[in-house]
Amino acid sequence: MAGSKRVFNAASNKFHGNIHKRGLVDINAKENSKYGFSVGPVMLGFFIFVVVGSSLLQIIQSAGRGGPQGSA
């Protein structure tokens, strides 16, 4: 990987600048969240829809076959 000295120095300076920022996390970062969750309500609703829908489909398929999966 050949790069110019200018690009290398810029990347190096950016890295060294971030070294001194370690551990400096905003204490109120969690309180600044709008909903208090790490995921939004739409994503949470979609996840629940997929999980519940998948389980319902599996129950319906299992009932149609007359037994649990894998009992052939």
All heavy atoms as TSV, in Angstrom:
chain	resi	resn	atom	element	x	y	z
A	1	MET	N	N	0.846	-1.166	0.000
A	1	MET	CA	C	0.000	0.000	0.000
A	1	MET	C	C	0.893	1.231	0.000
A	1	MET	O	O	1.504	1.582	1.007
A	1	MET	CB	C	-0.884	-0.029	1.237
A	1	MET	CG	C	-1.846	1.115	1.312
A	1	MET	SD	S	-2.995	0.869	2.664
A	1	MET	CE	C	-2.552	2.243	3.675
A	2	ALA	N	N	1.006	1.843	-1.129
A	2	ALA	CA	C	1.832	3.037	-1.246
A	2	ALA	C	C	0.941	4.264	-1.158
A	2	ALA	O	O	-0.078	4.362	-1.826
A	2	ALA	CB	C	2.583	3.017	-2.572
A	3	GLY	N	N	1.318	5.167	-0.309
A	3	GLY	CA	C	0.556	6.391	-0.158
A	3	GLY	C	C	1.509	7.559	-0.007
A	3	GLY	O	O	2.686	7.390	0.301
A	4	SER	N	N	0.988	8.733	-0.218
A	4	SER	CA	C	1.853	9.895	-0.112
A	4	SER	C	C	2.109	10.210	1.356
A	4	SER	O	O	1.370	9.806	2.260
A	4	SER	CB	C	1.210	11.094	-0.804
A	4	SER	OG	O	0.072	11.513	-0.079
A	5	LYS	N	N	3.182	10.919	1.568
A	5	LYS	CA	C	3.555	11.281	2.936
A	5	LYS	C	C	2.489	12.186	3.565
A	5	LYS	O	O	2.213	12.097	4.755
A	5	LYS	CB	C	4.913	11.975	2.923
A	5	LYS	CG	C	5.444	12.263	4.293
A	5	LYS	CD	C	6.852	12.783	4.268
A	5	LYS	CE	C	7.304	13.008	5.696
A	5	LYS	NZ	N	8.697	13.342	5.801
A	6	ARG	N	N	1.868	13.013	2.728
A	6	ARG	CA	C	0.843	13.932	3.237
A	6	ARG	C	C	-0.369	13.156	3.752
A	6	ARG	O	O	-0.913	13.449	4.823
A	6	ARG	CB	C	0.425	14.879	2.111
A	6	ARG	CG	C	-0.636	15.883	2.492
A	6	ARG	CD	C	-0.969	16.762	1.311
A	6	ARG	NE	N	-1.366	15.949	0.166
A	6	ARG	CZ	C	-2.606	15.882	-0.301
A	6	ARG	NH1	N	-3.561	16.591	0.252
A	6	ARG	NH2	N	-2.897	15.126	-1.324
A	7	VAL	N	N	-0.798	12.144	3.015
A	7	VAL	CA	C	-1.945	11.335	3.430
A	7	VAL	C	C	-1.598	10.557	4.696
A	7	VAL	O	O	-2.392	10.467	5.631
A	7	VAL	CB	C	-2.371	10.378	2.288
A	7	VAL	CG1	C	-3.439	9.407	2.762
A	7	VAL	CG2	C	-2.849	11.170	1.089
A	8	PHE	N	N	-0.392	9.998	4.731
A	8	PHE	CA	C	0.046	9.258	5.907
A	8	PHE	C	C	0.095	10.148	7.142
A	8	PHE	O	O	-0.383	9.766	8.215
A	8	PHE	CB	C	1.425	8.636	5.655
A	8	PHE	CG	C	1.983	7.933	6.850
A	8	PHE	CD1	C	1.509	6.688	7.227
A	8	PHE	CD2	C	2.986	8.508	7.621
A	8	PHE	CE1	C	2.009	6.030	8.329
A	8	PHE	CE2	C	3.483	7.867	8.726
A	8	PHE	CZ	C	3.000	6.615	9.083
A	9	ASN	N	N	0.635	11.346	6.994
A	9	ASN	CA	C	0.719	12.267	8.136
A	9	ASN	C	C	-0.662	12.711	8.601
A	9	ASN	O	O	-0.899	12.855	9.808
A	9	ASN	CB	C	1.567	13.480	7.773
A	9	ASN	CG	C	3.040	13.164	7.785
A	9	ASN	OD1	O	3.474	12.201	8.417
A	9	ASN	ND2	N	3.826	13.957	7.067
A	10	ALA	N	N	-1.587	12.926	7.672
A	10	ALA	CA	C	-2.945	13.341	8.050
A	10	ALA	C	C	-3.627	12.233	8.841
A	10	ALA	O	O	-4.265	12.489	9.868
A	10	ALA	CB	C	-3.748	13.696	6.812
A	11	ALA	N	N	-3.489	10.981	8.368
A	11	ALA	CA	C	-4.110	9.857	9.078
A	11	ALA	C	C	-3.456	9.664	10.440
A	11	ALA	O	O	-4.141	9.381	11.438
A	11	ALA	CB	C	-3.992	8.589	8.260
A	12	SER	N	N	-2.156	9.825	10.490
A	12	SER	CA	C	-1.442	9.660	11.752
A	12	SER	C	C	-1.848	10.736	12.758
A	12	SER	O	O	-2.068	10.446	13.937
A	12	SER	CB	C	0.064	9.720	11.498
A	12	SER	OG	O	0.769	9.579	12.703
A	13	ASN	N	N	-1.963	11.960	12.306
A	13	ASN	CA	C	-2.366	13.050	13.206
A	13	ASN	C	C	-3.793	12.864	13.703
A	13	ASN	O	O	-4.103	13.153	14.864
A	13	ASN	CB	C	-2.223	14.399	12.499
A	13	ASN	CG	C	-0.769	14.793	12.315
A	13	ASN	OD1	O	0.108	14.329	13.040
A	13	ASN	ND2	N	-0.513	15.634	11.318
A	14	LYS	N	N	-4.665	12.367	12.833
A	14	LYS	CA	C	-6.037	12.105	13.251
A	14	LYS	C	C	-6.063	11.019	14.323
A	14	LYS	O	O	-6.771	11.132	15.323
A	14	LYS	CB	C	-6.873	11.678	12.042
A	14	LYS	CG	C	-8.317	11.459	12.349
A	14	LYS	CD	C	-9.091	11.095	11.099
A	14	LYS	CE	C	-10.547	10.844	11.425
A	14	LYS	NZ	N	-11.303	10.415	10.251
A	15	PHE	N	N	-5.286	9.968	14.123
A	15	PHE	CA	C	-5.206	8.886	15.100
A	15	PHE	C	C	-4.674	9.395	16.434
A	15	PHE	O	O	-5.239	9.122	17.487
A	15	PHE	CB	C	-4.306	7.766	14.570
A	15	PHE	CG	C	-4.016	6.698	15.574
A	15	PHE	CD1	C	-4.955	5.723	15.853
A	15	PHE	CD2	C	-2.809	6.663	16.252
A	15	PHE	CE1	C	-4.694	4.733	16.789
A	15	PHE	CE2	C	-2.546	5.674	17.179
A	15	PHE	CZ	C	-3.483	4.707	17.441
A	16	HIS	N	N	-3.575	10.149	16.391
A	16	HIS	CA	C	-2.974	10.645	17.632
A	16	HIS	C	C	-3.871	11.659	18.330
A	16	HIS	O	O	-3.858	11.768	19.562
A	16	HIS	CB	C	-1.598	11.236	17.352
A	16	HIS	CG	C	-0.567	10.195	17.053
A	16	HIS	ND1	N	-0.186	9.242	17.971
A	16	HIS	CD2	C	0.136	9.925	15.933
A	16	HIS	CE1	C	0.709	8.442	17.436
A	16	HIS	NE2	N	0.931	8.834	16.180
A	17	GLY	N	N	-4.676	12.393	17.570
A	17	GLY	CA	C	-5.619	13.320	18.182
A	17	GLY	C	C	-6.725	12.584	18.925
A	17	GLY	O	O	-7.203	13.035	19.967
A	18	ASN	N	N	-7.130	11.422	18.403
A	18	ASN	CA	C	-8.185	10.655	19.054
A	18	ASN	C	C	-7.690	9.916	20.285
A	18	ASN	O	O	-8.488	9.553	21.146
A	18	ASN	CB	C	-8.794	9.652	18.069
A	18	ASN	CG	C	-9.687	10.320	17.063
A	18	ASN	OD1	O	-10.205	11.403	17.315
A	18	ASN	ND2	N	-9.855	9.705	15.909
A	19	ILE	N	N	-6.398	9.672	20.370
A	19	ILE	CA	C	-5.842	8.974	21.530
A	19	ILE	C	C	-6.150	9.740	22.813
A	19	ILE	O	O	-6.478	9.169	23.838
A	19	ILE	CB	C	-4.313	8.796	21.374
A	19	ILE	CG1	C	-4.010	7.789	20.288
A	19	ILE	CG2	C	-3.655	8.384	22.674
A	19	ILE	CD1	C	-4.380	6.379	20.613
A	20	HIS	N	N	-6.060	11.054	22.733
A	20	HIS	CA	C	-6.252	11.874	23.932
A	20	HIS	C	C	-7.727	12.040	24.296
A	20	HIS	O	O	-8.047	12.569	25.353
A	20	HIS	CB	C	-5.599	13.238	23.731
A	20	HIS	CG	C	-4.133	13.144	23.459
A	20	HIS	ND1	N	-3.232	12.677	24.377
A	20	HIS	CD2	C	-3.421	13.410	22.339
A	20	HIS	CE1	C	-2.029	12.675	23.869
A	20	HIS	NE2	N	-2.106	13.121	22.614
A	21	LYS	N	N	-8.640	11.572	23.440
A	21	LYS	CA	C	-10.068	11.697	23.718
A	21	LYS	C	C	-10.649	10.446	24.342
A	21	LYS	O	O	-11.838	10.385	24.612
A	21	LYS	CB	C	-10.825	12.006	22.418
A	21	LYS	CG	C	-10.470	13.347	21.819
A	21	LYS	CD	C	-11.236	13.580	20.551
A	21	LYS	CE	C	-10.836	14.890	19.917
A	21	LYS	NZ	N	-11.512	15.089	18.643
A	22	ARG	N	N	-9.838	9.440	24.566
A	22	ARG	CA	C	-10.354	8.189	25.136
A	22	ARG	C	C	-10.903	8.413	26.529
A	22	ARG	O	O	-10.287	9.072	27.358
A	22	ARG	CB	C	-9.250	7.138	25.209
A	22	ARG	CG	C	-8.935	6.552	23.885
A	22	ARG	CD	C	-8.000	5.400	24.033
A	22	ARG	NE	N	-7.668	4.861	22.714
A	22	ARG	CZ	C	-6.732	3.982	22.505
A	22	ARG	NH1	N	-6.018	3.526	23.502
A	22	ARG	NH2	N	-6.500	3.544	21.295
A	23	GLY	N	N	-12.054	7.854	26.785
A	23	GLY	CA	C	-12.660	7.944	28.103
A	23	GLY	C	C	-13.458	9.207	28.328
A	23	GLY	O	O	-14.080	9.369	29.371
A	24	LEU	N	N	-13.451	10.116	27.384
A	24	LEU	CA	C	-14.187	11.368	27.550
A	24	LEU	C	C	-15.569	11.237	26.911
A	24	LEU	O	O	-15.858	11.778	25.859
A	24	LEU	CB	C	-13.415	12.530	26.907
A	24	LEU	CG	C	-12.031	12.802	27.496
A	24	LEU	CD1	C	-11.350	13.923	26.736
A	24	LEU	CD2	C	-12.137	13.156	28.963
A	25	VAL	N	N	-16.423	10.494	27.583
A	25	VAL	CA	C	-17.778	10.271	27.095
A	25	VAL	C	C	-18.708	11.225	27.825
A	25	VAL	O	O	-18.572	11.448	29.028
A	25	VAL	CB	C	-18.207	8.805	27.345
A	25	VAL	CG1	C	-19.624	8.572	26.897
A	25	VAL	CG2	C	-17.247	7.871	26.660
A	26	ASP	N	N	-19.649	11.772	27.093
A	26	ASP	CA	C	-20.623	12.670	27.701
A	26	ASP	C	C	-21.432	11.901	28.744
A	26	ASP	O	O	-22.045	10.875	28.440
A	26	ASP	CB	C	-21.540	13.244	26.624
A	26	ASP	CG	C	-22.516	14.265	27.167
A	26	ASP	OD1	O	-22.293	14.779	28.282
A	26	ASP	OD2	O	-23.510	14.554	26.475
A	27	ILE	N	N	-21.439	12.376	29.968
A	27	ILE	CA	C	-22.136	11.689	31.054
A	27	ILE	C	C	-23.639	11.653	30.793
A	27	ILE	O	O	-24.316	10.688	31.114
A	27	ILE	CB	C	-21.837	12.380	32.406
A	27	ILE	CG1	C	-20.356	12.243	32.730
A	27	ILE	CG2	C	-22.675	11.782	33.514
A	27	ILE	CD1	C	-19.921	13.032	33.928
A	28	ASN	N	N	-24.164	12.678	30.171
A	28	ASN	CA	C	-25.598	12.772	29.917
A	28	ASN	C	C	-25.987	12.202	28.560
A	28	ASN	O	O	-27.084	12.461	28.089
A	28	ASN	CB	C	-26.045	14.234	30.000
A	28	ASN	CG	C	-25.798	14.811	31.372
A	28	ASN	OD1	O	-25.910	14.111	32.372
A	28	ASN	ND2	N	-25.429	16.082	31.426
A	29	ALA	N	N	-25.122	11.424	27.945
A	29	ALA	CA	C	-25.412	10.898	26.606
A	29	ALA	C	C	-26.647	10.012	26.616
A	29	ALA	O	O	-27.462	10.056	25.708
A	29	ALA	CB	C	-24.209	10.125	26.071
A	30	LYS	N	N	-26.804	9.192	27.637
A	30	LYS	CA	C	-27.963	8.312	27.700
A	30	LYS	C	C	-29.239	9.104	27.970
A	30	LYS	O	O	-30.301	8.773	27.474
A	30	LYS	CB	C	-27.758	7.251	28.771
A	30	LYS	CG	C	-28.800	6.162	28.729
A	30	LYS	CD	C	-28.430	4.987	29.552
A	30	LYS	CE	C	-29.437	3.880	29.351
A	30	LYS	NZ	N	-29.045	2.642	29.941
A	31	GLU	N	N	-29.141	10.155	28.751
A	31	GLU	CA	C	-30.312	10.961	29.059
A	31	GLU	C	C	-30.756	11.795	27.862
A	31	GLU	O	O	-31.901	12.216	27.787
A	31	GLU	CB	C	-30.013	11.875	30.240
A	31	GLU	CG	C	-29.768	11.112	31.531
A	31	GLU	CD	C	-29.303	12.016	32.654
A	31	GLU	OE1	O	-29.272	13.239	32.462
A	31	GLU	OE2	O	-28.980	11.484	33.710
A	32	ASN	N	N	-29.859	12.023	26.905
A	32	ASN	CA	C	-30.201	12.817	25.733
A	32	ASN	C	C	-31.029	12.033	24.726
A	32	ASN	O	O	-31.557	12.604	23.789
A	32	ASN	CB	C	-28.930	13.336	25.050
A	32	ASN	CG	C	-28.218	14.360	25.903
A	32	ASN	OD1	O	-28.807	14.952	26.787
A	32	ASN	ND2	N	-26.947	14.570	25.641
A	33	SER	N	N	-31.165	10.740	24.938
A	33	SER	CA	C	-31.934	9.918	24.019
A	33	SER	C	C	-33.407	10.312	24.100
A	33	SER	O	O	-33.951	10.539	25.179
A	33	SER	CB	C	-31.770	8.436	24.368
A	33	SER	OG	O	-32.572	7.646	23.547
A	34	LYS	N	N	-34.067	10.351	22.941
A	34	LYS	CA	C	-35.452	10.805	22.890
A	34	LYS	C	C	-36.399	9.811	23.555
A	34	LYS	O	O	-37.341	10.188	24.237
A	34	LYS	CB	C	-35.844	11.015	21.431
A	34	LYS	CG	C	-37.206	11.612	21.224
A	34	LYS	CD	C	-37.477	11.867	19.758
A	34	LYS	CE	C	-38.846	12.445	19.529
A	34	LYS	NZ	N	-39.133	12.638	18.114
A	35	TYR	N	N	-36.163	8.506	23.356
A	35	TYR	CA	C	-37.075	7.491	23.851
A	35	TYR	C	C	-36.531	6.710	25.040
A	35	TYR	O	O	-37.262	5.979	25.670
A	35	TYR	CB	C	-37.416	6.503	22.730
A	35	TYR	CG	C	-38.089	7.166	21.558
A	35	TYR	CD1	C	-37.391	7.409	20.394
A	35	TYR	CD2	C	-39.414	7.550	21.629
A	35	TYR	CE1	C	-38.005	8.024	19.319
A	35	TYR	CE2	C	-40.028	8.167	20.558
A	35	TYR	CZ	C	-39.317	8.403	19.410
A	35	TYR	OH	O	-39.921	8.999	18.354
A	36	GLY	N	N	-35.249	6.808	25.307
A	36	GLY	CA	C	-34.670	6.055	26.396
A	36	GLY	C	C	-34.263	4.645	25.999
A	36	GLY	O	O	-33.828	3.880	26.831
A	37	PHE	N	N	-34.423	4.287	24.727
A	37	PHE	CA	C	-34.016	2.978	24.240
A	37	PHE	C	C	-32.865	3.155	23.267
A	37	PHE	O	O	-32.691	4.217	22.673
A	37	PHE	CB	C	-35.174	2.282	23.505
A	37	PHE	CG	C	-36.382	2.039	24.368
A	37	PHE	CD1	C	-37.550	2.728	24.145
A	37	PHE	CD2	C	-36.330	1.116	25.394
A	37	PHE	CE1	C	-38.665	2.512	24.932
A	37	PHE	CE2	C	-37.440	0.884	26.181
A	37	PHE	CZ	C	-38.609	1.577	25.959
A	38	SER	N	N	-32.096	2.078	23.095
A	38	SER	CA	C	-31.003	2.161	22.137
A	38	SER	C	C	-31.505	1.953	20.711
A	38	SER	O	O	-30.806	2.267	19.766
A	38	SER	CB	C	-29.922	1.139	22.473
A	38	SER	OG	O	-30.463	-0.160	22.462
A	39	VAL	N	N	-32.716	1.424	20.550
A	39	VAL	CA	C	-33.327	1.292	19.226
A	39	VAL	C	C	-34.626	2.090	19.224
A	39	VAL	O	O	-35.242	2.302	20.258
A	39	VAL	CB	C	-33.627	-0.181	18.861
A	39	VAL	CG1	C	-32.359	-0.975	18.743
A	39	VAL	CG2	C	-34.549	-0.822	19.851
A	40	GLY	N	N	-35.036	2.507	18.050
A	40	GLY	CA	C	-36.253	3.297	17.932
A	40	GLY	C	C	-37.494	2.432	18.058
A	40	GLY	O	O	-37.444	1.203	17.950
A	41	PRO	N	N	-38.630	3.052	18.283
A	41	PRO	CA	C	-39.868	2.293	18.449
A	41	PRO	C	C	-40.292	1.569	17.173
A	41	PRO	O	O	-40.884	0.496	17.234
A	41	PRO	CB	C	-40.892	3.350	18.851
A	41	PRO	CG	C	-40.328	4.639	18.420
A	41	PRO	CD	C	-38.838	4.482	18.451
A	42	VAL	N	N	-39.972	2.120	16.007
A	42	VAL	CA	C	-40.336	1.466	14.747
A	42	VAL	C	C	-39.531	0.185	14.581
A	42	VAL	O	O	-40.080	-0.867	14.223
A	42	VAL	CB	C	-40.106	2.422	13.556
A	42	VAL	CG1	C	-40.319	1.707	12.232
A	42	VAL	CG2	C	-41.008	3.640	13.669
A	43	MET	N	N	-38.243	0.257	14.867
A	43	MET	CA	C	-37.389	-0.930	14.741
A	43	MET	C	C	-37.793	-1.989	15.764
A	43	MET	O	O	-37.806	-3.183	15.454
A	43	MET	CB	C	-35.925	-0.528	14.937
A	43	MET	CG	C	-34.963	-1.535	14.481
A	43	MET	SD	S	-35.119	-1.719	12.710
A	43	MET	CE	C	-34.086	-3.110	12.448
A	44	LEU	N	N	-38.114	-1.578	16.964
A	44	LEU	CA	C	-38.549	-2.511	17.995
A	44	LEU	C	C	-39.866	-3.174	17.592
A	44	LEU	O	O	-40.028	-4.394	17.735
A	44	LEU	CB	C	-38.706	-1.781	19.329
A	44	LEU	CG	C	-39.043	-2.633	20.540
A	44	LEU	CD1	C	-37.924	-3.630	20.812
A	44	LEU	CD2	C	-39.279	-1.753	21.741
A	45	GLY	N	N	-40.795	-2.402	17.057
A	45	GLY	CA	C	-42.059	-2.955	16.594
A	45	GLY	C	C	-41.870	-3.936	15.453
A	45	GLY	O	O	-42.512	-4.992	15.413
A	46	PHE	N	N	-40.982	-3.613	14.524
A	46	PHE	CA	C	-40.696	-4.515	13.408
A	46	PHE	C	C	-40.093	-5.817	13.909
A	46	PHE	O	O	-40.472	-6.901	13.461
A	46	PHE	CB	C	-39.747	-3.830	12.415
A	46	PHE	CG	C	-39.361	-4.713	11.268
A	46	PHE	CD1	C	-40.263	-5.004	10.263
A	46	PHE	CD2	C	-38.082	-5.248	11.197
A	46	PHE	CE1	C	-39.903	-5.821	9.205
A	46	PHE	CE2	C	-37.711	-6.061	10.147
A	46	PHE	CZ	C	-38.625	-6.348	9.151
A	47	PHE	N	N	-39.172	-5.727	14.852
A	47	PHE	CA	C	-38.539	-6.926	15.410
A	47	PHE	C	C	-39.580	-7.814	16.101
A	47	PHE	O	O	-39.606	-9.030	15.906
A	47	PHE	CB	C	-37.438	-6.527	16.394
A	47	PHE	CG	C	-36.746	-7.688	17.020
A	47	PHE	CD1	C	-35.872	-8.460	16.294
A	47	PHE	CD2	C	-36.981	-8.008	18.350
A	47	PHE	CE1	C	-35.226	-9.547	16.867
A	47	PHE	CE2	C	-36.349	-9.086	18.933
A	47	PHE	CZ	C	-35.462	-9.853	18.193
A	48	ILE	N	N	-40.452	-7.222	16.883
A	48	ILE	CA	C	-41.495	-7.996	17.568
A	48	ILE	C	C	-42.445	-8.619	16.547
A	48	ILE	O	O	-42.840	-9.773	16.680
A	48	ILE	CB	C	-42.248	-7.103	18.574
A	48	ILE	CG1	C	-41.316	-6.749	19.739
A	48	ILE	CG2	C	-43.509	-7.784	19.087
A	48	ILE	CD1	C	-41.871	-5.744	20.702
A	49	PHE	N	N	-42.796	-7.867	15.502
A	49	PHE	CA	C	-43.658	-8.387	14.434
A	49	PHE	C	C	-43.031	-9.609	13.772
A	49	PHE	O	O	-43.700	-10.622	13.553
A	49	PHE	CB	C	-43.909	-7.285	13.407
A	49	PHE	CG	C	-44.587	-7.758	12.159
A	49	PHE	CD1	C	-45.946	-8.031	12.158
A	49	PHE	CD2	C	-43.867	-7.935	10.986
A	49	PHE	CE1	C	-46.580	-8.470	11.000
A	49	PHE	CE2	C	-44.489	-8.374	9.835
A	49	PHE	CZ	C	-45.845	-8.636	9.844
A	50	VAL	N	N	-41.741	-9.539	13.483
A	50	VAL	CA	C	-41.064	-10.653	12.822
A	50	VAL	C	C	-41.003	-11.873	13.739
A	50	VAL	O	O	-41.278	-12.997	13.320
A	50	VAL	CB	C	-39.648	-10.234	12.365
A	50	VAL	CG1	C	-38.823	-11.429	11.940
A	50	VAL	CG2	C	-39.740	-9.230	11.229
A	51	VAL	N	N	-40.663	-11.660	15.008
A	51	VAL	CA	C	-40.534	-12.783	15.940
A	51	VAL	C	C	-41.889	-13.445	16.188
A	51	VAL	O	O	-42.019	-14.670	16.117
A	51	VAL	CB	C	-39.898	-12.309	17.272
A	51	VAL	CG1	C	-39.974	-13.377	18.326
A	51	VAL	CG2	C	-38.458	-11.894	17.040
A	52	VAL	N	N	-42.905	-12.645	16.479
A	52	VAL	CA	C	-44.233	-13.200	16.758
A	52	VAL	C	C	-44.818	-13.834	15.499
A	52	VAL	O	O	-45.386	-14.933	15.553
A	52	VAL	CB	C	-45.166	-12.104	17.322
A	52	VAL	CG1	C	-46.597	-12.589	17.402
A	52	VAL	CG2	C	-44.680	-11.653	18.685
A	53	GLY	N	N	-44.671	-13.174	14.349
A	53	GLY	CA	C	-45.183	-13.726	13.102
A	53	GLY	C	C	-44.508	-15.033	12.740
A	53	GLY	O	O	-45.161	-15.986	12.303
A	54	SER	N	N	-43.208	-15.115	12.960
A	54	SER	CA	C	-42.478	-16.339	12.665
A	54	SER	C	C	-42.943	-17.481	13.560
A	54	SER	O	O	-43.134	-18.613	13.099
A	54	SER	CB	C	-40.981	-16.108	12.853
A	54	SER	OG	O	-40.270	-17.304	12.740
A	55	SER	N	N	-43.134	-17.186	14.832
A	55	SER	CA	C	-43.580	-18.242	15.743
A	55	SER	C	C	-45.004	-18.692	15.410
A	55	SER	O	O	-45.310	-19.880	15.478
A	55	SER	CB	C	-43.490	-17.780	17.198
A	55	SER	OG	O	-44.358	-16.698	17.414
A	56	LEU	N	N	-45.864	-17.752	15.041
A	56	LEU	CA	C	-47.234	-18.133	14.658
A	56	LEU	C	C	-47.243	-19.001	13.402
A	56	LEU	O	O	-47.969	-19.991	13.329
A	56	LEU	CB	C	-48.086	-16.883	14.432
A	56	LEU	CG	C	-48.516	-16.134	15.689
A	56	LEU	CD1	C	-49.265	-14.863	15.319
A	56	LEU	CD2	C	-49.365	-17.019	16.569
A	57	LEU	N	N	-46.421	-18.642	12.413
A	57	LEU	CA	C	-46.349	-19.460	11.207
A	57	LEU	C	C	-45.830	-20.856	11.514
A	57	LEU	O	O	-46.318	-21.848	10.959
A	57	LEU	CB	C	-45.455	-18.784	10.168
A	57	LEU	CG	C	-46.074	-17.600	9.434
A	57	LEU	CD1	C	-45.052	-16.962	8.507
A	57	LEU	CD2	C	-47.291	-18.042	8.654
A	58	GLN	N	N	-44.860	-20.946	12.402
A	58	GLN	CA	C	-44.329	-22.265	12.751
A	58	GLN	C	C	-45.383	-23.094	13.484
A	58	GLN	O	O	-45.498	-24.306	13.271
A	58	GLN	CB	C	-43.084	-22.122	13.610
A	58	GLN	CG	C	-42.352	-23.421	13.798
A	58	GLN	CD	C	-40.939	-23.214	14.292
A	58	GLN	OE1	O	-40.527	-22.095	14.510
A	58	GLN	NE2	N	-40.220	-24.297	14.478
A	59	ILE	N	N	-46.169	-22.473	14.339
A	59	ILE	CA	C	-47.237	-23.193	15.046
A	59	ILE	C	C	-48.281	-23.687	14.052
A	59	ILE	O	O	-48.743	-24.828	14.130
A	59	ILE	CB	C	-47.874	-22.284	16.121
A	59	ILE	CG1	C	-46.887	-22.076	17.268
A	59	ILE	CG2	C	-49.175	-22.864	16.632
A	59	ILE	CD1	C	-47.307	-21.023	18.262
A	60	ILE	N	N	-48.637	-22.837	13.083
A	60	ILE	CA	C	-49.628	-23.231	12.078
A	60	ILE	C	C	-49.100	-24.374	11.217
A	60	ILE	O	O	-49.820	-25.339	10.943
A	60	ILE	CB	C	-50.021	-22.012	11.219
A	60	ILE	CG1	C	-50.815	-21.015	12.068
A	60	ILE	CG2	C	-50.826	-22.425	10.001
A	60	ILE	CD1	C	-51.042	-19.676	11.396
A	61	GLN	N	N	-47.846	-24.304	10.809
A	61	GLN	CA	C	-47.257	-25.377	10.007
A	61	GLN	C	C	-47.183	-26.670	10.802
A	61	GLN	O	O	-47.448	-27.756	10.283
A	61	GLN	CB	C	-45.859	-24.987	9.532
A	61	GLN	CG	C	-45.846	-23.958	8.439
A	61	GLN	CD	C	-44.432	-23.557	8.049
A	61	GLN	OE1	O	-43.472	-23.926	8.707
A	61	GLN	NE2	N	-44.319	-22.788	6.983
A	62	SER	N	N	-46.813	-26.557	12.060
A	62	SER	CA	C	-46.703	-27.742	12.904
A	62	SER	C	C	-48.072	-28.381	13.098
A	62	SER	O	O	-48.205	-29.610	13.074
A	62	SER	CB	C	-46.101	-27.353	14.256
A	62	SER	OG	O	-46.053	-28.454	15.105
A	63	ALA	N	N	-49.107	-27.581	13.285
A	63	ALA	CA	C	-50.456	-28.116	13.456
A	63	ALA	C	C	-50.949	-28.762	12.159
A	63	ALA	O	O	-51.658	-29.768	12.192
A	63	ALA	CB	C	-51.407	-27.005	13.881
A	64	GLY	N	N	-50.549	-28.220	11.032
A	64	GLY	CA	C	-50.968	-28.788	9.754
A	64	GLY	C	C	-50.319	-30.125	9.474
A	64	GLY	O	O	-50.906	-30.977	8.816
A	65	ARG	N	N	-49.138	-30.338	9.958
A	65	ARG	CA	C	-48.443	-31.600	9.763
A	65	ARG	C	C	-48.844	-32.642	10.777
A	65	ARG	O	O	-48.523	-33.811	10.635
A	65	ARG	CB	C	-46.927	-31.389	9.852
A	65	ARG	CG	C	-46.332	-30.989	8.517
A	65	ARG	CD	C	-44.880	-30.916	8.661
A	65	ARG	NE	N	-44.659	-29.528	9.106
A	65	ARG	CZ	C	-43.536	-29.043	9.524
A	65	ARG	NH1	N	-42.484	-29.782	9.595
A	65	ARG	NH2	N	-43.420	-27.777	9.870
A	66	GLY	N	N	-49.451	-32.217	11.841
A	66	GLY	CA	C	-49.917	-33.151	12.858
A	66	GLY	C	C	-48.887	-33.482	13.909
A	66	GLY	O	O	-49.016	-34.487	14.602
A	67	GLY	N	N	-47.876	-32.685	14.088
A	67	GLY	CA	C	-46.893	-32.965	15.118
A	67	GLY	C	C	-45.764	-31.966	15.104
A	67	GLY	O	O	-45.729	-31.059	14.281
A	68	PRO	N	N	-44.823	-32.130	16.025
A	68	PRO	CA	C	-43.688	-31.210	16.081
A	68	PRO	C	C	-42.760	-31.420	14.890
A	68	PRO	O	O	-42.783	-32.446	14.235
A	68	PRO	CB	C	-42.992	-31.563	17.389
A	68	PRO	CG	C	-43.433	-32.944	17.694
A	68	PRO	CD	C	-44.791	-33.109	17.087
A	69	GLN	N	N	-41.939	-30.406	14.662
A	69	GLN	CA	C	-40.998	-30.465	13.540
A	69	GLN	C	C	-39.976	-31.565	13.760
A	69	GLN	O	O	-39.515	-31.798	14.867
A	69	GLN	CB	C	-40.257	-29.132	13.429
A	69	GLN	CG	C	-40.518	-28.414	12.159
A	69	GLN	CD	C	-39.694	-27.131	12.069
A	69	GLN	OE1	O	-38.927	-26.813	12.946
A	69	GLN	NE2	N	-39.889	-26.407	10.989
A	70	GLY	N	N	-39.598	-32.255	12.712
A	70	GLY	CA	C	-38.549	-33.236	12.796
A	70	GLY	C	C	-39.004	-34.634	13.196
A	70	GLY	O	O	-38.208	-35.531	13.335
A	71	SER	N	N	-40.268	-34.836	13.445
A	71	SER	CA	C	-40.739	-36.171	13.835
A	71	SER	C	C	-41.295	-36.888	12.608
A	71	SER	O	O	-42.480	-36.953	12.397
A	71	SER	CB	C	-41.815	-36.072	14.935
A	71	SER	OG	O	-42.939	-35.400	14.416
A	72	ALA	N	N	-40.375	-37.386	11.797
A	72	ALA	CA	C	-40.801	-38.059	10.572
A	72	ALA	C	C	-40.739	-39.550	10.702
A	72	ALA	O	O	-40.018	-40.143	11.396
A	72	ALA	CB	C	-39.918	-37.628	9.405
